[in-house]
Amino acid sequence: MTEADAGISETAAQLAAVVERLVEVLRRLNSRDGLSLTAASTLRRLDRGGARRLTDLAAAEGVTQPAMTQLVSRLEREGLVSRGGDPADGRVVVVRVTAPGRALVRRRRAARVRALSGVLKELPLADRVALAAAAPALDRLADLVAER
């Protein structure tokens, strides 16, 4: 292993540990609206990336197709998503987020922003600047991981 590879491995280990802690913290900051983490993630994915095939959603969320079918049925009953056929292939189910689903995603994010803002105020300015500078790189990292 080269020195550069060792540095990347160390950075990856540090980042993995911090992200694990942040996930735990963000779970506590989630609104208490009865939406499961998988349901919230599915809505965010549809909001961010547009309509998706049911099978693609299941793979992206790391659940079985029957589990995703059940989740989408519940979200559809609640008016948060709609599903329909793919014009190119009638056997394929395509899921879309609805306006109420988008609004829920926005409300949940706004609540998390309010909670994080209160915590960020307690950090020194240098830490807040460092976090703001790291945000674009973290977003690109998330995109790379999501593509796999």
Backbone bond lengths (Angstrom), bond angles and torsions (degrees), N, CA, C in turn:
res aa  C-N    CA-C-N  psi(-1)  N-CA   C-N-CA  omega(-1)  CA-C   N-CA-C  phi
1 M - - - 1.446 - - 1.522 108.23 -
2 T 1.316 115.18 131.94 1.457 119.76 179.49 1.526 110.14 -78.19
3 E 1.325 114.84 166.87 1.460 119.79 178.15 1.534 110.31 -61.54
4 A 1.329 116.13 -38.83 1.473 120.11 178.86 1.515 110.63 -63.75
5 D 1.358 117.16 -42.40 1.461 120.89 178.43 1.527 111.04 -63.39
6 A 1.323 116.20 -39.59 1.461 120.04 178.48 1.526 110.28 -63.41
7 G 1.311 117.10 -39.97 1.462 121.07 178.13 1.518 111.73 -64.58
8 I 1.325 116.14 -40.60 1.466 120.28 178.02 1.522 109.83 -64.99
9 S 1.331 117.23 -42.37 1.464 120.60 179.13 1.519 111.39 -62.41
10 E 1.320 116.56 -40.94 1.464 120.04 179.27 1.526 110.65 -66.25
11 T 1.320 116.42 -42.64 1.468 120.24 177.49 1.520 110.33 -62.15
12 A 1.325 116.72 -42.96 1.463 120.87 179.02 1.524 110.87 -61.49
13 A 1.326 117.38 -41.72 1.466 120.91 179.37 1.527 111.02 -64.59
14 Q 1.324 116.52 -44.13 1.475 120.14 178.58 1.525 110.57 -63.85
15 L 1.312 116.21 -44.94 1.454 120.67 -178.90 1.525 111.19 -64.12
16 A 1.329 117.10 -42.36 1.458 120.42 179.41 1.525 110.70 -60.61
17 A 1.306 116.87 -43.12 1.468 120.57 -179.56 1.530 110.92 -64.63
18 V 1.318 117.03 -43.53 1.469 120.64 -179.40 1.524 110.63 -67.17
19 V 1.320 116.82 -42.94 1.465 120.06 -179.77 1.524 110.20 -63.14
20 E 1.330 117.78 -40.66 1.469 120.29 177.28 1.526 110.75 -58.12
21 R 1.329 116.63 -44.70 1.467 120.28 179.07 1.525 110.96 -65.37
22 L 1.341 116.71 -41.57 1.461 119.88 179.64 1.524 111.89 -64.20
23 V 1.324 117.35 -38.38 1.466 120.75 177.29 1.528 109.42 -60.14
24 E 1.318 116.93 -44.41 1.469 120.43 178.03 1.521 110.59 -59.81
25 V 1.324 116.31 -44.50 1.467 121.10 -179.28 1.524 110.25 -65.23
26 L 1.319 117.46 -45.61 1.455 120.60 -178.25 1.527 111.62 -65.04
27 R 1.315 117.16 -32.34 1.467 119.45 175.74 1.520 110.63 -60.98
28 R 1.324 116.31 -39.30 1.466 119.84 178.79 1.518 111.27 -69.31
29 L 1.340 117.94 -26.99 1.455 121.57 -179.48 1.528 112.64 -83.49
30 N 1.327 117.89 -8.34 1.459 120.46 -178.73 1.521 110.26 -64.30
31 S 1.333 115.02 147.58 1.452 119.99 177.18 1.525 108.82 -67.54
32 R 1.283 115.19 155.19 1.466 121.44 -179.62 1.527 109.60 -96.02
33 D 1.331 115.68 62.05 1.465 120.07 -176.28 1.520 112.91 -101.68
34 G 1.319 116.91 8.12 1.453 120.15 177.60 1.513 114.44 83.08
35 L 1.318 118.03 1.88 1.457 121.92 -179.90 1.520 108.92 -85.09
36 S 1.324 116.89 126.64 1.463 120.06 178.19 1.521 110.14 -68.65
37 L 1.323 115.79 163.21 1.463 119.81 178.24 1.525 111.32 -61.01
38 T 1.332 117.26 -39.12 1.463 120.42 179.69 1.525 110.76 -68.25
39 A 1.320 117.12 -39.70 1.465 120.22 178.39 1.528 110.10 -64.45
40 A 1.327 116.73 -44.60 1.463 120.61 179.26 1.524 110.60 -63.27
41 S 1.317 117.01 -42.01 1.463 120.99 179.25 1.526 110.67 -64.79
42 T 1.318 117.25 -40.05 1.463 121.50 178.92 1.523 110.46 -63.10
43 L 1.328 116.72 -44.63 1.472 119.90 177.89 1.516 111.38 -62.50
44 R 1.332 116.82 -43.42 1.479 119.72 178.42 1.519 110.83 -62.01
45 R 1.326 116.47 -41.47 1.472 120.72 -179.40 1.529 110.32 -62.58
46 L 1.323 117.28 -43.51 1.464 121.08 179.42 1.524 110.98 -68.90
47 D 1.316 116.61 -37.22 1.460 120.67 178.72 1.521 110.73 -65.71
48 R 1.324 116.05 -43.05 1.469 121.72 -176.34 1.537 111.57 -76.83
49 G 1.323 116.93 -41.96 1.459 119.71 -170.97 1.513 116.28 -108.26
50 G 1.319 117.27 -3.49 1.457 119.49 -179.67 1.519 112.28 85.67
51 A 1.313 115.09 -173.59 1.458 122.60 -176.66 1.534 110.58 -56.71
52 R 1.326 114.69 142.95 1.472 120.58 -179.79 1.518 109.31 -137.93
53 R 1.318 114.48 153.14 1.457 120.39 173.13 1.525 108.52 -68.85
54 L 1.303 115.77 145.96 1.457 121.48 179.27 1.525 110.72 -57.23
55 T 1.303 117.42 -41.94 1.464 120.71 -179.71 1.531 111.24 -65.33
56 D 1.339 117.08 -37.09 1.473 120.67 178.05 1.524 110.76 -67.64
57 L 1.339 116.64 -38.92 1.466 119.93 177.48 1.524 110.72 -62.30
58 A 1.319 116.26 -44.25 1.463 119.99 -179.74 1.525 110.56 -60.12
59 A 1.316 116.64 -45.07 1.466 120.28 179.95 1.526 110.77 -64.58
60 A 1.320 116.88 -44.41 1.466 120.90 -177.83 1.523 111.75 -64.49
61 E 1.316 117.31 -34.44 1.468 121.32 -178.66 1.524 112.37 -89.75
62 G 1.325 117.09 -6.46 1.462 120.17 177.72 1.519 113.62 71.84
63 V 1.346 116.01 34.21 1.461 120.48 177.76 1.524 108.66 -124.82
64 T 1.307 116.12 166.72 1.459 120.20 178.30 1.524 109.87 -73.22
65 Q 1.326 115.79 160.04 1.457 119.33 178.01 1.532 111.17 -62.88
66 P 1.351 119.60 -42.02 1.468 118.38 176.86 1.538 112.76 -60.91
67 A 1.337 116.87 -37.37 1.468 119.76 178.12 1.522 110.53 -65.86
68 M 1.331 117.75 -40.65 1.463 120.65 178.74 1.522 110.23 -68.43
69 T 1.318 117.47 -38.38 1.465 120.93 177.05 1.523 109.93 -58.73
70 Q 1.319 116.54 -44.73 1.467 121.73 178.99 1.535 110.76 -63.90
71 L 1.334 117.05 -43.65 1.462 121.12 179.40 1.523 110.48 -63.70
72 V 1.324 117.09 -46.33 1.467 120.45 -179.55 1.529 110.10 -63.13
73 S 1.326 117.77 -37.76 1.471 120.53 177.16 1.521 110.76 -60.42
74 R 1.329 116.60 -42.91 1.467 120.60 179.27 1.528 110.11 -66.02
75 L 1.342 116.96 -46.15 1.457 120.39 179.35 1.531 111.20 -62.75
76 E 1.320 116.40 -34.29 1.463 120.69 178.28 1.528 110.37 -68.43
77 R 1.340 117.57 -43.25 1.465 121.28 177.01 1.529 111.28 -59.45
78 E 1.337 115.59 -33.74 1.468 120.61 179.93 1.525 112.19 -83.73
79 G 1.333 117.34 -1.43 1.454 121.61 177.35 1.515 114.56 78.18
80 L 1.328 117.62 16.16 1.461 121.43 -176.00 1.522 112.66 -91.68
81 V 1.321 117.87 -23.73 1.460 122.71 175.89 1.521 108.75 -137.90
82 S 1.325 114.73 163.36 1.465 121.25 170.62 1.516 106.79 -130.04
83 R 1.285 115.36 156.07 1.464 117.86 176.25 1.509 109.40 -134.97
84 G 1.307 113.07 154.01 1.453 119.90 -179.72 1.514 109.35 -160.26
85 G 1.313 114.56 179.36 1.451 119.61 -179.88 1.516 111.75 -82.14
86 D 1.296 114.39 160.44 1.462 121.74 175.29 1.529 106.64 -89.52
87 P 1.341 117.81 123.56 1.470 119.59 -179.27 1.529 112.99 -57.44
88 A 1.326 116.85 -28.82 1.468 120.29 -178.77 1.522 112.05 -81.14
89 D 1.344 116.81 -22.61 1.471 120.34 -177.24 1.530 107.85 -152.01
90 G 1.300 116.50 101.60 1.463 122.39 -176.14 1.515 114.69 -61.23
91 R 1.318 117.92 -16.81 1.473 120.63 179.94 1.522 111.76 -79.67
92 V 1.329 117.22 -14.24 1.459 122.57 -173.03 1.526 110.42 -93.40
93 V 1.330 116.21 134.68 1.461 122.05 175.67 1.529 108.06 -98.13
94 V 1.344 115.93 127.31 1.451 122.41 178.61 1.532 108.04 -111.31
95 V 1.327 116.07 133.46 1.459 122.14 -177.79 1.518 109.05 -110.74
96 R 1.341 115.70 136.19 1.467 121.86 178.63 1.522 108.94 -128.43
97 V 1.330 116.23 146.38 1.459 119.89 174.29 1.530 107.53 -80.72
98 T 1.333 115.95 142.05 1.466 121.46 178.30 1.523 109.83 -93.27
99 A 1.332 116.51 172.47 1.473 120.60 177.40 1.532 111.22 -57.85
100 P 1.345 119.83 -44.05 1.470 118.52 176.63 1.536 112.37 -64.22
101 G 1.322 117.21 -32.62 1.460 120.51 176.72 1.523 111.23 -66.07
102 R 1.328 115.76 -42.58 1.475 120.11 176.69 1.527 110.56 -62.42
103 A 1.314 115.90 -41.86 1.468 119.91 -179.75 1.528 110.59 -62.93
104 L 1.325 116.99 -38.82 1.469 120.34 178.50 1.528 110.73 -65.33
105 V 1.323 116.74 -42.75 1.470 120.74 176.84 1.522 109.49 -57.88
106 R 1.318 117.35 -44.34 1.475 121.44 -178.97 1.539 111.08 -65.32
107 R 1.335 117.05 -43.26 1.474 120.13 179.27 1.520 111.45 -62.55
108 R 1.324 116.68 -43.40 1.461 120.25 180.00 1.535 110.46 -63.51
109 R 1.331 116.53 -42.83 1.461 120.08 179.30 1.533 110.17 -65.27
110 A 1.317 117.71 -42.22 1.466 120.82 179.95 1.528 110.67 -61.75
111 A 1.327 116.81 -40.02 1.467 119.83 178.14 1.521 110.53 -64.33
112 R 1.322 116.77 -40.20 1.464 120.43 179.08 1.522 110.81 -67.36
113 V 1.330 116.90 -38.25 1.466 121.12 177.97 1.526 109.89 -62.74
114 R 1.327 116.64 -44.61 1.470 119.48 178.73 1.525 110.87 -60.05
115 A 1.323 116.39 -45.11 1.471 119.95 -179.02 1.525 111.01 -64.95
116 L 1.337 116.94 -44.81 1.463 119.80 179.76 1.525 112.23 -66.76
117 S 1.329 116.82 -35.58 1.469 120.10 179.07 1.521 110.57 -59.06
118 G 1.322 116.12 -41.53 1.457 119.50 178.68 1.514 112.36 -62.63
119 V 1.314 116.73 -38.05 1.464 121.04 179.81 1.528 110.32 -73.95
120 L 1.334 116.79 -41.90 1.470 120.27 -178.99 1.528 111.89 -59.93
121 K 1.321 116.60 -32.66 1.473 120.07 179.07 1.522 111.87 -59.47
122 E 1.321 116.36 -24.65 1.462 120.84 -177.86 1.532 112.76 -83.44
123 L 1.320 116.83 -13.33 1.468 120.69 179.02 1.522 110.53 -82.62
124 P 1.321 116.40 151.51 1.476 118.81 173.29 1.527 110.20 -63.11
125 L 1.317 115.94 152.38 1.461 121.93 -179.05 1.525 111.39 -53.84
126 A 1.322 117.94 -41.12 1.474 120.62 -179.07 1.529 111.34 -60.14
127 D 1.327 117.35 -38.48 1.469 120.45 177.99 1.526 110.81 -68.27
128 R 1.338 117.19 -40.52 1.465 120.09 178.66 1.519 110.77 -64.09
129 V 1.324 117.15 -39.23 1.471 121.59 177.64 1.529 109.83 -64.64
130 A 1.328 116.75 -43.82 1.473 120.82 179.59 1.528 110.81 -62.76
131 L 1.322 117.50 -41.05 1.464 120.68 178.97 1.529 110.74 -65.28
132 A 1.314 117.10 -42.57 1.461 120.47 178.63 1.536 110.63 -63.06
133 A 1.326 116.33 -39.44 1.469 120.19 179.42 1.527 111.56 -68.32
134 A 1.335 117.42 -32.23 1.467 121.51 -177.77 1.527 112.38 -79.63
135 A 1.327 117.97 -21.20 1.466 121.10 -173.94 1.533 113.65 -55.59
136 P 1.337 120.92 -46.63 1.472 119.08 179.32 1.533 112.89 -62.18
137 A 1.317 117.65 -39.45 1.472 120.20 179.08 1.526 110.19 -66.74
138 L 1.309 117.56 -38.76 1.469 120.74 178.08 1.529 110.34 -65.84
139 D 1.316 117.03 -37.37 1.459 120.87 177.77 1.531 110.72 -64.83
140 R 1.337 116.75 -42.48 1.470 119.88 177.22 1.529 110.74 -64.50
141 L 1.333 117.07 -39.30 1.463 121.09 176.99 1.531 110.19 -61.37
142 A 1.326 116.60 -43.24 1.465 119.95 178.14 1.521 111.10 -61.48
143 D 1.332 116.71 -39.64 1.473 119.80 177.46 1.529 111.12 -61.91
144 L 1.333 117.05 -42.87 1.470 120.61 179.74 1.525 111.28 -63.65
145 V 1.318 116.56 -42.39 1.461 120.10 179.76 1.521 110.30 -66.83
146 A 1.329 116.82 -40.53 1.466 121.16 -179.26 1.523 112.38 -64.14
147 E 1.322 116.91 -29.27 1.463 121.07 -178.87 1.522 112.93 -74.28
148 R 1.318 117.54 -14.21 1.465 120.45 -175.87 1.487 112.52 -84.50
